[in-house]
Amino acid sequence: MASRLSGRLNRMVSQLSLFYKLFYGTILIVLAILLFSSATSYLYTRNIFEEQAVDTTARLVDNINKGFEDNLDQVDRIIMSMYSDADNNNSKTGLREVLSPEPFVSLTDQYSAIMAMQAFFERLLNLRSDFNSVYIYVTPIKQYSYSVYGATKPQYDPTGEEWYRKTVAADGKTVISAPHKPFQLKYDKDVISFSRVLKGFSQGANAANGVILIDLSMDALTNIVKKANLSETTSVLLLSGEGRTVYSDTPSLDGGALDPTIIRRMDKAPSGSFSAEIAGTRYLLSYSTLEVTGWKSVTLTPYSELNKSGNRLLSVYLLLAVAALLLTILMAFLLSKKIFRPIQHLKKGIVQVKQGNFDVQLEPTSQDELGQLVFSFNGMVGTIKSLIVENYEEQLARQNAEFKYLQSQINPHFIYNTLQIVSGMAAVHQVPDIGTVSKSLAKMLRYGINMQQSTVPVRDEIDNVICYMDIQKLRFRGYFDYDLDIDEEVYGYTVVKLILQPIVENSITHGLEAKEEGGRVRISGRLENGYLQLEVYDNGIGMTTEDTERLMTSIRVSDSESSRPAQGKSGGSGHSVGLKNINQRIRMIYGPEYGLVIDSKKDEWTRVMIRIPAKESEVHAG
């Protein structure tokens, strides 16, 4: 299928004129370049957008890390402010007594402590709008809670809860709890908690006095994310160390929407990016690990958005490509027309020469290669005209004169009639050999004087050579005979007239006469691969390899290459004149690649082979 399509395309291209080949070729080259550049630009732009998405994740991580660090710093400042208040001598009831594990002395002291803590809490909550509540636990009696939203749970005891145990185990380091419902409040919204052990308010400096718990609303995390300046289509997720969704700015991606395989893939490296399908949508997922909390921040950018930006740029490229292509078509047309005009002019001149007008001379329109081609064409036409007029026509005239001279040497009709008389006299006097010779000679004469045809059926040529060999059998009675090995299908094809008889004559004269006895000639004919193969074989004295090569060289030399005919020499050119004439006639009719091939072996045999195209019922005018 592919080879047929390729062949059909090659035929279509070969049938196009040079103008359209140049025109279409230029357009295809420019179109290929435009398509390649557009595709490359699109892929490059998309890669840039993906890199920007990865950079966005890194920027988000930096912002979140900085946000948590700021909050940790504020927690540290709150603790330090508590120590400052504890050392404030102007306070009637200092925080040192309030946060001491020792019980209150009186209700008045307890009330004063509560009021002191409330004043502290109010100052603290006024620092930031996203503070939701503050909770301090020293003992079951000394626990203080203050909140903007939500009510304190009665008889709340944190010592049995996970967050309290983690805070105590942290031994003075701040513990950040993922978004959750407030531990100590009745409140239905999530908060982020920062908890830490309080030390040094009584006894030793490293003795734990209690814990402080600060709840921030989710606005704190939302503000941190907003500082990253993400695009509207990019979603953000925060995952805890266990892979649970801590925060999501897209409701459809909340509630553990990430597949466990995606989470496991992110666990293999602290940061990275890859493509993933989530809830039926394909995203570019970029992630990184937060240094403060160990959480993972994840950005999800839909590939449709990346492609949208790339497609917009691709549309611009395509518009520019279409404009460039239209301009290319116009320029290619004008350029092809300009180049093709002198070529078309040259083509018209060639057509005139083909029709036989050798007086045509073209006017060069430029000095470039096409102009030089026109100059060369004019010179070639002049040379051809000179060759035809001065050489070819002269040679034809000379050959025609020689042929007419040969015809004028005898009166063929008179000889033919005389041979008929001799045949009749042989029959009367009962001399059959004379009758055979005269009949054979008459047939040969009648065959030879009909010069209106240069090619004849193989059957006629074989009949003529049989007549000649019958005469020779009577002449060389007893030591000459012949065989015919001709395929029946060969008789229907044509061959150059009068080529077998001269070859057989050479075989008898130069090969068999010296043998004196047992001489035999075999004529064979075959069809092989569309060619007609004729062969004349004799078992005469043969020739050496050197003599055979000299003979082949002499019959292949044309009249223009030799000023005189070959002289008769043994084994070489004594019989080359007739063979040379046959070889030239074959080449004139069928082409220079055809002719005679001679092979021989000294004292054993000689073989003359003729190989010409097989043509049925075709006759050439002589």
C-alpha positions as CSV (number, residue, x, y, z in Angstrom):
1,M,0.0,0.0,0.0
2,A,2.8,2.4,1.0
3,S,4.8,1.6,-2.1
4,R,1.8,2.1,-4.4
5,L,1.0,5.4,-2.8
6,S,4.7,6.5,-3.1
7,G,4.7,5.4,-6.7
8,R,1.6,7.4,-7.5
9,L,3.0,10.4,-5.7
10,N,6.2,10.2,-7.7
11,R,4.3,10.0,-11.0
12,M,2.2,13.0,-10.0
13,V,5.3,15.0,-9.2
14,S,7.1,13.9,-12.4
15,Q,4.2,15.0,-14.5
16,L,4.3,18.6,-13.0
17,S,6.0,21.3,-15.0
18,L,9.2,22.9,-13.6
19,F,7.2,26.0,-12.8
20,Y,4.9,24.1,-10.5
21,K,7.6,22.0,-9.0
22,L,9.5,25.1,-8.0
23,F,6.3,26.9,-6.9
24,Y,4.9,24.0,-4.8
25,G,8.4,23.1,-3.5
26,T,9.0,26.5,-2.1
27,I,5.6,26.6,-0.4
28,L,6.1,23.1,1.1
29,I,9.5,24.1,2.5
30,V,8.2,27.3,4.1
31,L,5.1,25.5,5.4
32,A,7.3,22.8,7.0
33,I,9.4,25.5,8.6
34,L,6.4,27.4,9.9
35,L,4.8,24.2,11.3
36,F,8.0,23.2,13.0
37,S,8.6,26.6,14.5
38,S,4.9,26.9,15.7
39,A,5.0,23.4,17.3
40,T,8.4,24.1,18.9
41,S,7.1,27.5,20.3
42,Y,4.0,25.8,21.6
43,L,5.9,23.1,23.4
44,Y,8.4,25.6,24.7
45,T,5.7,27.9,26.0
46,R,3.9,25.1,27.7
47,N,7.1,24.0,29.4
48,I,7.5,27.6,30.6
49,F,4.0,27.5,32.1
50,E,4.8,24.2,33.8
51,E,8.0,25.7,35.3
52,Q,6.0,28.7,36.5
53,A,3.5,26.4,38.2
54,V,6.5,24.7,40.0
55,D,7.9,28.1,40.9
56,T,4.4,29.1,42.3
57,T,4.5,26.1,44.6
58,A,8.0,27.1,45.9
59,R,6.7,30.6,46.5
60,L,3.7,29.2,48.3
61,V,5.9,27.1,50.5
62,D,8.1,30.1,51.3
63,N,5.0,32.2,52.2
64,I,3.5,29.4,54.4
65,N,6.8,28.8,56.1
66,K,7.2,32.4,56.8
67,G,3.6,32.7,58.0
68,F,4.1,29.9,60.5
69,E,7.4,31.3,61.6
70,D,5.7,34.6,62.2
71,N,3.0,32.9,64.3
72,L,5.6,31.0,66.2
73,D,7.5,34.2,66.9
74,Q,4.3,35.8,68.1
75,V,3.7,32.9,70.4
76,D,7.2,33.4,71.8
77,R,6.5,37.1,72.2
78,I,3.2,36.3,74.1
79,I,5.1,34.0,76.5
80,M,7.8,36.7,77.0
81,S,5.0,39.3,77.7
82,M,3.6,36.9,80.3
83,Y,7.0,36.8,82.0
84,S,7.2,40.6,81.9
85,D,3.8,40.9,83.5
86,A,4.8,38.3,86.1
87,D,7.7,40.5,87.2
88,N,5.6,43.7,87.2
89,N,5.6,44.9,90.8
90,N,2.8,47.4,90.2
91,S,0.4,44.6,89.6
92,K,-1.7,43.8,92.7
93,T,-1.9,40.2,91.6
94,G,1.0,39.3,89.2
95,L,0.9,36.5,86.7
96,R,3.6,34.7,88.7
97,E,1.0,34.1,91.5
98,V,-1.7,33.5,88.9
99,L,0.2,30.9,87.0
100,S,1.7,29.3,90.1
101,P,0.4,25.8,90.9
102,E,-0.2,27.0,94.5
103,P,-3.9,27.4,95.3
104,F,-5.5,30.8,95.9
105,V,-5.4,32.1,99.5
106,S,-8.9,33.7,99.2
107,L,-11.7,34.3,96.8
108,T,-10.5,37.9,96.5
109,D,-7.1,36.7,95.3
110,Q,-8.9,34.3,92.9
111,Y,-11.1,37.1,91.5
112,S,-8.1,39.4,91.2
113,A,-6.3,36.6,89.3
114,I,-9.2,36.1,86.9
115,M,-9.4,39.8,86.2
116,A,-5.7,40.0,85.6
117,M,-5.9,37.1,83.1
118,Q,-8.9,38.7,81.4
119,A,-7.0,41.9,81.0
120,F,-4.0,40.0,79.6
121,F,-6.3,38.1,77.2
122,E,-8.0,41.2,76.0
123,R,-4.6,42.8,75.2
124,L,-3.5,39.7,73.4
125,L,-6.6,39.3,71.3
126,N,-6.5,42.9,70.2
127,L,-3.1,42.2,68.6
128,R,-4.5,40.3,65.6
129,S,-7.9,39.9,64.1
130,D,-7.5,36.2,63.4
131,F,-7.0,35.3,67.1
132,N,-10.0,33.2,68.2
133,S,-9.2,32.1,71.7
134,V,-6.5,31.7,74.4
135,Y,-6.5,28.9,77.0
136,I,-4.1,28.4,79.9
137,Y,-4.1,25.3,82.1
138,V,-2.1,25.1,85.3
139,T,-4.2,23.0,87.6
140,P,-7.8,21.9,87.5
141,I,-8.5,25.0,89.7
142,K,-6.2,27.3,87.8
143,Q,-7.3,27.1,84.2
144,Y,-8.3,30.2,82.2
145,S,-10.1,30.5,78.9
146,Y,-11.0,33.5,76.8
147,S,-12.5,33.4,73.3
148,V,-13.9,35.7,70.6
149,Y,-16.2,32.9,69.3
150,G,-17.5,29.9,71.2
151,A,-18.3,29.0,74.8
152,T,-16.0,27.3,77.2
153,K,-16.7,23.7,78.0
154,P,-17.5,23.2,81.7
155,Q,-15.2,21.1,83.8
156,Y,-12.8,20.8,80.8
157,D,-9.7,18.7,81.7
158,P,-7.0,18.6,78.9
159,T,-4.7,16.3,80.6
160,G,-6.2,13.2,79.0
161,E,-6.2,14.7,75.4
162,E,-3.6,14.1,72.7
163,W,-2.7,17.7,72.1
164,Y,-1.8,18.2,75.8
165,R,0.4,15.1,75.8
166,K,2.2,16.2,72.7
167,T,2.7,19.7,74.1
168,V,4.2,18.3,77.4
169,A,6.3,15.9,75.4
170,A,7.7,18.8,73.3
171,D,9.3,20.2,76.5
172,G,9.1,23.9,75.7
173,K,8.8,23.7,71.9
174,T,5.7,25.1,70.2
175,V,3.4,22.4,68.8
176,I,1.2,23.3,65.9
177,S,-2.1,21.3,65.5
178,A,-3.8,20.9,62.2
179,P,-7.1,22.5,61.6
180,H,-9.7,21.1,64.1
181,K,-12.7,22.1,66.2
182,P,-11.5,23.9,69.3
183,F,-10.5,21.6,72.1
184,Q,-11.8,23.6,75.0
185,L,-14.7,25.4,73.3
186,K,-18.1,24.6,72.0
187,Y,-17.6,26.0,68.4
188,D,-18.4,24.5,65.0
189,K,-15.6,26.1,63.0
190,D,-12.0,24.9,62.5
191,V,-9.1,26.6,64.1
192,I,-5.3,26.2,64.0
193,S,-3.7,25.7,67.5
194,F,-0.3,26.7,68.8
195,S,0.5,25.1,72.2
196,R,3.5,25.3,74.5
197,V,4.6,24.4,78.0
198,L,4.9,27.3,80.5
199,K,8.1,27.2,82.6
200,G,9.7,29.3,85.4
201,F,6.8,30.9,87.1
202,S,7.5,29.0,90.3
203,Q,10.2,26.7,91.6
204,G,13.1,26.2,89.2
205,A,13.5,27.8,85.8
206,N,12.9,24.6,84.0
207,A,10.0,23.4,86.0
208,A,6.7,23.1,84.1
209,N,3.9,25.3,85.4
210,G,1.3,24.5,82.8
211,V,0.4,24.9,79.1
212,I,-0.8,27.7,76.9
213,L,-3.1,27.1,73.9
214,I,-3.7,29.8,71.3
215,D,-6.3,29.2,68.6
216,L,-6.2,31.1,65.3
217,S,-9.1,31.1,62.9
218,M,-8.7,29.6,59.4
219,D,-8.4,33.2,58.1
220,A,-4.8,33.1,59.3
221,L,-4.0,30.2,56.9
222,T,-6.1,31.8,54.1
223,N,-4.1,35.0,54.4
224,I,-0.9,33.1,54.2
225,V,-2.0,31.4,51.0
226,K,-3.2,34.6,49.5
227,K,0.2,36.2,49.8
228,A,1.5,33.6,47.3
229,N,-0.5,35.5,44.5
230,L,-1.7,32.3,42.8
231,S,-3.8,32.3,39.7
232,E,-7.5,31.8,40.0
233,T,-7.4,28.4,38.4
234,T,-4.6,27.0,40.7
235,S,-5.9,25.1,43.7
236,V,-4.0,24.8,47.0
237,L,-3.9,21.8,49.4
238,L,-2.1,21.4,52.7
239,L,-1.6,17.8,53.8
240,S,-0.6,16.7,57.2
241,G,2.3,14.2,57.8
242,E,-0.3,11.4,57.7
243,G,-1.6,12.6,54.3
244,R,-4.8,14.0,55.7
245,T,-6.1,17.2,54.0
246,V,-5.4,20.1,56.4
247,Y,-6.5,22.9,54.2
248,S,-8.1,23.3,50.8
249,D,-9.2,26.4,49.0
250,T,-11.3,24.4,46.6
251,P,-14.3,22.6,48.1
252,S,-14.3,19.9,45.4
253,L,-10.8,18.9,46.4
254,D,-11.5,18.8,50.2
255,G,-12.2,15.8,52.2
256,G,-9.4,13.5,51.1
257,A,-9.9,13.8,47.4
258,L,-6.3,12.8,46.7
259,D,-5.8,9.1,45.8
260,P,-3.6,7.2,48.2
261,T,-1.2,6.4,45.3
262,I,-0.7,10.1,44.7
263,I,0.1,10.6,48.4
264,R,2.5,7.7,48.4
265,R,4.2,9.2,45.4
266,M,4.7,12.5,47.2
267,D,6.2,10.7,50.2
268,K,9.1,9.5,48.1
269,A,10.7,13.0,47.9
270,P,10.4,16.3,49.9
271,S,9.4,18.2,46.8
272,G,8.6,17.6,43.1
273,S,6.0,17.8,40.4
274,F,4.1,15.4,38.2
275,S,0.8,15.0,36.3
276,A,-2.2,13.3,38.0
277,E,-5.9,12.8,37.4
278,I,-8.1,14.0,40.3
279,A,-11.9,13.8,40.2
280,G,-11.9,13.3,36.4
281,T,-9.6,16.4,35.7
282,R,-5.9,16.2,34.8
283,Y,-3.6,18.5,36.9
284,L,0.0,19.5,37.0
285,L,0.7,18.6,40.7
286,S,3.6,20.4,42.4
287,Y,4.4,19.9,46.1
288,S,7.0,20.7,48.7
289,T,7.4,20.0,52.5
290,L,7.0,22.8,55.1
291,E,10.0,23.1,57.4
292,V,8.1,24.3,60.4
293,T,5.2,21.7,60.5
294,G,6.3,18.9,58.2
295,W,3.1,19.3,56.2
296,K,3.1,19.2,52.4
297,S,1.9,22.2,50.4
298,V,0.4,21.1,47.1
299,T,-0.7,23.2,44.1
300,L,-3.0,21.8,41.4
301,T,-3.0,23.6,38.1
302,P,-5.4,22.1,35.5
303,Y,-3.7,21.2,32.2
304,S,-6.6,22.8,30.4
305,E,-5.4,26.1,31.8
306,L,-1.9,25.5,30.8
307,N,-3.1,24.4,27.3
308,K,-5.3,27.5,27.2
309,S,-2.4,29.8,27.6
310,G,-0.4,27.8,25.1
311,N,-3.3,27.7,22.7
312,R,-3.6,31.5,22.8
313,L,0.0,31.8,21.9
314,L,-0.3,29.1,19.3
315,S,-3.2,30.9,17.7
316,V,-1.0,34.0,17.4
317,Y,1.8,31.9,15.9
318,L,-0.7,30.3,13.4
319,L,-2.0,33.7,12.4
320,L,1.5,34.9,11.8
321,A,2.3,31.6,9.9
322,V,-0.8,32.0,7.7
323,A,0.3,35.6,6.9
324,A,3.8,34.5,6.2
325,L,2.5,31.6,4.0
326,L,0.3,33.9,1.9
327,L,3.3,36.2,1.4
328,T,5.5,33.2,0.5
329,I,2.9,32.0,-2.0
330,L,2.9,35.4,-3.7
331,M,6.7,35.6,-3.7
332,A,7.1,32.0,-4.8
333,F,4.7,32.6,-7.7
334,L,6.6,35.7,-8.9
335,L,10.0,34.1,-8.4
336,S,9.0,30.9,-10.2
337,K,7.5,32.9,-13.1
338,K,10.6,35.0,-13.4
339,I,12.8,31.9,-13.4
340,F,10.5,29.8,-15.6
341,R,10.1,32.5,-18.4
342,P,13.5,31.9,-20.0
343,I,13.2,28.2,-19.5
344,Q,9.8,28.2,-21.3
345,H,11.5,30.3,-24.1
346,L,14.2,27.6,-24.3
347,K,11.6,24.9,-24.4
348,K,9.9,26.4,-27.4
349,G,13.3,26.6,-29.2
350,I,13.9,22.9,-28.4
351,V,10.4,22.0,-29.8
352,Q,11.3,23.8,-33.1
353,V,14.6,21.9,-33.3
354,K,12.7,18.7,-32.7
355,Q,10.4,19.6,-35.6
356,G,13.5,20.0,-37.9
357,N,14.0,23.8,-37.7
358,F,17.8,24.1,-37.1
359,D,17.8,27.8,-38.0
360,V,16.3,28.8,-34.6
361,Q,18.5,31.1,-32.5
362,L,17.2,32.3,-29.1
363,E,17.8,35.7,-27.6
364,P,19.4,35.5,-24.1
365,T,17.5,37.5,-21.5
366,S,20.1,37.4,-18.7
367,Q,23.7,36.7,-18.0
368,D,23.1,34.1,-15.3
369,E,23.2,30.3,-15.6
370,L,20.0,30.3,-17.7
371,G,21.5,32.9,-20.0
372,Q,24.6,30.7,-20.4
373,L,22.3,27.8,-21.1
374,V,20.7,29.7,-24.0
375,F,24.1,30.5,-25.4
376,S,25.0,26.8,-25.2
377,F,21.8,25.9,-26.9
378,N,22.4,28.2,-29.8
379,G,25.9,26.8,-30.2
380,M,24.6,23.2,-30.0
381,V,21.9,23.9,-32.7
382,G,24.6,25.3,-35.0
383,T,26.8,22.3,-34.5
384,I,23.9,19.8,-35.1
385,K,23.0,21.7,-38.3
386,S,26.6,21.5,-39.5
387,L,26.8,17.8,-38.8
388,I,23.6,17.0,-40.5
389,V,24.2,19.1,-43.6
390,E,27.9,18.5,-44.0
391,N,28.3,14.9,-42.8
392,Y,25.1,12.9,-42.4
393,E,23.5,13.9,-45.6
394,E,26.8,13.5,-47.5
395,Q,27.2,10.0,-46.0
396,L,23.7,9.0,-47.0
397,A,24.2,10.3,-50.5
398,R,27.5,8.4,-50.8
399,Q,25.9,5.1,-49.5
400,N,23.0,5.6,-51.9
401,A,25.3,6.1,-54.8
402,E,27.4,3.0,-53.9
403,F,24.2,1.0,-53.7
404,K,22.9,2.2,-57.0
405,Y,26.4,1.5,-58.5
406,L,26.2,-2.1,-57.4
407,Q,22.7,-2.5,-58.8
408,S,23.9,-1.1,-62.1
409,Q,26.6,-3.7,-62.5
410,I,24.2,-6.4,-63.7
411,N,20.7,-6.6,-65.2
412,P,19.0,-8.7,-62.5
413,H,15.9,-9.4,-64.6
414,F,17.9,-10.7,-67.5
415,I,19.9,-13.0,-65.2
416,Y,16.7,-14.2,-63.5
417,N,15.1,-15.1,-66.9
418,T,18.3,-16.8,-68.1
419,L,18.3,-19.0,-64.9
420,Q,14.8,-20.0,-65.7
421,I,15.9,-21.1,-69.1
422,V,18.8,-23.1,-67.6
423,S,16.4,-24.8,-65.2
424,G,14.1,-25.8,-68.1
425,M,17.1,-27.2,-70.1
426,A,18.3,-29.2,-67.1
427,A,14.8,-30.8,-66.8
428,V,14.8,-31.6,-70.5
429,H,18.3,-33.2,-70.4
430,Q,17.6,-34.8,-67.0
431,V,20.4,-33.1,-65.1
432,P,18.8,-32.5,-61.6
433,D,21.8,-30.9,-60.1
434,I,21.8,-28.1,-62.7
435,G,18.1,-27.6,-62.0
436,T,18.7,-27.4,-58.3
437,V,21.4,-24.8,-58.6
438,S,19.6,-22.7,-61.1
439,K,16.4,-22.7,-59.0
440,S,18.2,-21.9,-55.8
441,L,20.2,-19.1,-57.5
442,A,17.0,-17.7,-59.1
443,K,15.3,-17.6,-55.7
444,M,18.4,-15.8,-54.2
445,L,18.4,-13.3,-57.0
446,R,14.7,-12.6,-56.7
447,Y,15.1,-12.2,-52.9
448,G,18.1,-9.9,-53.3
449,I,16.8,-7.5,-56.0
450,N,13.8,-6.5,-53.9
451,M,15.5,-3.6,-52.0
452,Q,12.3,-1.9,-50.8
453,Q,12.6,-3.5,-47.4
454,S,15.4,-3.4,-44.9
455,T,13.8,-6.0,-42.5
456,V,12.1,-9.2,-43.5
457,P,10.5,-12.2,-41.7
458,V,13.0,-14.7,-40.3
459,R,11.4,-17.4,-42.5
460,D,12.3,-15.5,-45.7
461,E,15.9,-14.9,-44.5
462,I,16.2,-18.7,-43.6
463,D,14.8,-19.7,-47.0
464,N,17.4,-17.5,-48.8
465,V,20.3,-19.0,-46.8
466,I,19.0,-22.5,-47.5
467,C,19.2,-21.8,-51.2
468,Y,22.8,-20.7,-50.8
469,M,23.8,-23.7,-48.7
470,D,22.1,-26.1,-51.2
471,I,24.3,-24.6,-54.0
472,Q,27.4,-25.0,-51.8
473,K,26.5,-28.6,-50.9
474,L,26.7,-29.4,-54.7
475,R,30.0,-27.5,-55.0
476,F,31.6,-29.1,-52.0
477,R,30.0,-32.5,-52.6
478,G,30.9,-35.0,-49.9
479,Y,32.5,-32.8,-47.2
480,F,30.0,-30.1,-46.4
481,D,26.5,-30.2,-44.8
482,Y,24.3,-28.0,-42.7
483,D,21.7,-28.2,-39.9
484,L,18.8,-26.0,-38.9
485,D,17.8,-25.6,-35.3
486,I,15.1,-22.9,-35.4
487,D,12.2,-22.6,-32.9
488,E,8.9,-22.5,-34.8
489,E,7.9,-19.3,-33.0
490,V,11.0,-17.5,-34.3
491,Y,9.8,-17.6,-37.9
492,G,7.1,-14.9,-37.2
493,Y,9.6,-12.2,-36.2
494,T,11.6,-9.9,-38.4
495,V,15.3,-9.6,-39.0
496,V,17.6,-7.3,-41.0
497,K,17.6,-8.5,-44.7
498,L,20.6,-10.4,-46.1
499,I,22.7,-10.8,-42.9
500,L,22.8,-14.7,-42.6
501,Q,24.0,-15.5,-46.1
502,P,27.2,-13.4,-45.8
503,I,28.0,-14.9,-42.4
504,V,27.5,-18.5,-43.8
505,E,29.6,-17.6,-46.8
506,N,32.4,-16.5,-44.4
507,S,32.1,-19.7,-42.5
508,I,32.5,-21.8,-45.6
509,T,35.2,-19.7,-47.3
510,H,37.4,-19.0,-44.2
511,G,36.5,-21.9,-42.0
512,L,35.5,-25.1,-43.9
513,E,37.4,-24.9,-47.2
514,A,40.7,-25.4,-45.4
515,K,39.2,-28.4,-43.4
516,E,38.5,-30.3,-46.7
517,E,36.2,-32.9,-45.1
518,G,33.5,-33.2,-42.4
519,G,32.6,-29.6,-42.6
520,R,29.2,-28.6,-41.1
521,V,27.3,-25.4,-40.5
522,R,24.5,-25.1,-37.9
523,I,22.0,-22.2,-37.9
524,S,19.9,-21.8,-34.7
525,G,17.3,-19.3,-33.5
526,R,15.7,-18.7,-30.1
527,L,13.6,-16.2,-28.3
528,E,15.1,-15.2,-24.9
529,N,13.6,-12.5,-22.6
530,G,12.1,-10.4,-25.4
531,Y,15.1,-10.7,-27.7
532,L,15.7,-12.7,-30.9
533,Q,18.9,-14.7,-30.7
534,L,20.3,-16.0,-34.0
535,E,23.6,-18.0,-34.2
536,V,25.7,-19.4,-37.1
537,Y,28.1,-22.1,-36.0
538,D,30.8,-23.9,-38.0
539,N,33.3,-26.6,-37.1
540,G,36.0,-25.1,-39.3
541,I,39.6,-24.2,-38.5
542,G,38.6,-21.5,-36.0
543,M,40.7,-18.5,-34.8
544,T,42.9,-17.7,-31.9
545,T,41.8,-15.3,-29.2
546,E,44.0,-12.5,-30.6
547,D,42.6,-13.0,-34.1
548,T,39.0,-12.9,-32.8
549,E,39.6,-9.7,-30.9
550,R,41.2,-8.0,-34.0
551,L,38.3,-9.1,-36.1
552,M,35.7,-7.7,-33.6
553,T,37.7,-4.4,-33.5
554,S,37.7,-4.1,-37.3
555,I,34.0,-4.7,-37.8
556,R,33.1,-2.2,-35.1
557,V,35.1,0.7,-36.6
558,S,32.8,3.0,-38.5
559,D,33.5,4.7,-41.8
560,S,34.1,8.0,-39.9
561,E,36.8,6.4,-37.9
562,S,38.6,4.7,-40.8
563,S,39.7,6.3,-44.0
564,R,39.9,3.0,-45.9
565,P,38.4,-0.5,-45.7
566,A,40.2,-3.2,-43.7
567,Q,42.7,-5.2,-45.7
568,G,42.5,-8.9,-45.9
569,K,44.7,-10.7,-43.4
570,S,44.4,-14.1,-41.9
571,G,42.2,-14.5,-38.9
572,G,41.5,-10.8,-38.8
573,S,40.1,-8.7,-41.5
574,G,40.2,-10.8,-44.6
575,H,36.4,-11.4,-44.2
576,S,35.7,-8.3,-42.1
577,V,34.2,-6.2,-44.9
578,G,31.0,-8.2,-45.1
579,L,30.7,-8.7,-41.4
580,K,31.4,-5.0,-40.8
581,N,28.6,-4.1,-43.2
582,I,26.2,-6.4,-41.4
583,N,27.2,-5.0,-38.0
584,Q,26.6,-1.4,-39.1
585,R,23.2,-2.2,-40.7
586,I,22.1,-3.8,-37.5
587,R,23.2,-0.8,-35.4
588,M,21.6,1.7,-37.7
589,I,18.2,-0.1,-37.4
590,Y,18.2,-1.3,-33.8
591,G,20.7,0.9,-32.0
592,P,24.4,1.0,-31.1
593,E,24.0,-1.5,-28.3
594,Y,23.2,-4.3,-30.9
595,G,25.4,-6.0,-33.5
596,L,27.5,-9.1,-34.0
597,V,29.4,-11.0,-31.4
598,I,32.1,-13.5,-32.6
599,D,33.6,-16.3,-30.5
600,S,36.0,-18.9,-31.7
601,K,38.5,-21.6,-30.7
602,K,41.6,-22.4,-32.8
603,D,41.3,-25.6,-34.9
604,E,37.8,-26.4,-33.5
605,W,35.0,-24.0,-34.2
606,T,33.7,-20.4,-34.8
607,R,30.4,-19.0,-33.7
608,V,28.7,-15.7,-34.9
609,M,25.8,-14.5,-32.7
610,I,23.2,-11.9,-33.5
611,R,21.0,-10.5,-30.7
612,I,18.3,-8.0,-31.6
613,P,14.9,-6.9,-30.2
614,A,12.1,-9.4,-31.0
615,K,9.6,-7.6,-33.2
616,E,6.6,-9.2,-35.0
617,S,5.5,-8.3,-38.5
618,E,7.5,-5.0,-38.5
619,V,9.0,-3.9,-41.8
620,H,11.4,-1.0,-42.2
621,A,11.7,0.9,-45.5
622,G,15.1,0.5,-47.2
